[in-house]
Amino acid sequence: EEATAKRKDAHLDLCATGDVEPAENTTLLECVRLVHCAMPEMAVEEVDLSTEFLGKKLRYPLLITGMTGGTERAGVVNRDMATLAERHGLAFGVGSQRAMAENPQAADSYVVRQVAPTVPLLGNIGLYQAVELGVDGVQRLAEAINADGMALHLNAGQELTQPEGDRDFRGGYKVVEGLVRVFGSRLLVKETGCGIGPEVARRLVDLGVRNLDVSGLGGTSWVRVEQLRATGVQAQVGAEFSSWGIPTAAAIASVRRAVGPEPRLVASGGLRTGLDAAKVLALGADVAGMALPLFRAQQTGGLEGAEQALAIILSGLRQALVLTGSKSCEELRRKPRVIMGQLKDWLEAL
Ligand code: FNR
């Protein structure tokens, strides 16, 4: 448990100031252009981005995705992010609850209901920790923080770069099946920056998963984070695989095509602006997710720093809706958009 807490703080330090977004990686959102409408015939205040997520209402289709927990510092991050989500009507997820499964005293750092009573809140656990905990154990984690749903994270790329990481990935779908039985439509399956592709998505949806976060390539790279902590073989191979993954734009567009309109899709991984969020919503996401930009703003400027960063994102998102002449996400989705270059190649192959 000591080791888990230490590793988590090392991860936070690296994410706060380290080179965890390799410059050569891309979401491929630069290959998407929304089309300008010179006569929007609407007011900014008419933009209505409200939607439903985990049975609750969101004012904006945004999720602050799971990052942390288990230490005092992590507790501050969780409460600040949850406070932001409550103020603006967003969804929020805590980070991996492994630390609290190992040490119940760490639970406080995940408890955010007092500051976020109305927020759709996600718990979080890794696929292979879920095997160890069993379905009941995972359910207890969700109940302990009064969560509305549970995020199950997939991170094979990270594990293989981590000296102490998992090396056997068999039996994953079976675990998902068990969790679907207990959580039903309150289960969300997410990647952590390498992307979920259409084949895996279809299989998960066939098993009854109703919420997916494709979390694609182009933002925080957990392979890179582990590479920065590793030595020897792992450091070398980590460097080699720092650009491994399905770019976020390719993941969301191909997964939406594969699973049809019903499943709730979150797109995250490298979204940094409101315009990025608008693009993934246009490509088929119901909700746009962000981690690193809000985390970094919080680390340097506290809650008010994160508030300022979020204000810029929300303003950009509203502006993208107005300048495409869209009052809602449904309208945005029906507008033309241009798909260029490499993204076209990806979408042909997937
Ligand atoms: C993460 N991420 C993450 N995901 C998860 O499911 N459980 C976790 O515990 C964590 N921990 C974590 C810590 C920090 C500091 C960051 C920045 C990220 C992954 C996160 O939810 C997201 O999928 C990726 O980071 C991609 O989004 P961004 O960061 O590029 O916006």
Residues whose N, C-alpha, C, O or C-beta is under 5 A from the ligand:
A	BS01	FNR	C15 T65 G66 M67 T68 G95 S96 N124 H153 E191 T192 G193 S215 G219 T220 S268 G269 G270 L271 G289 M290 A291 L292
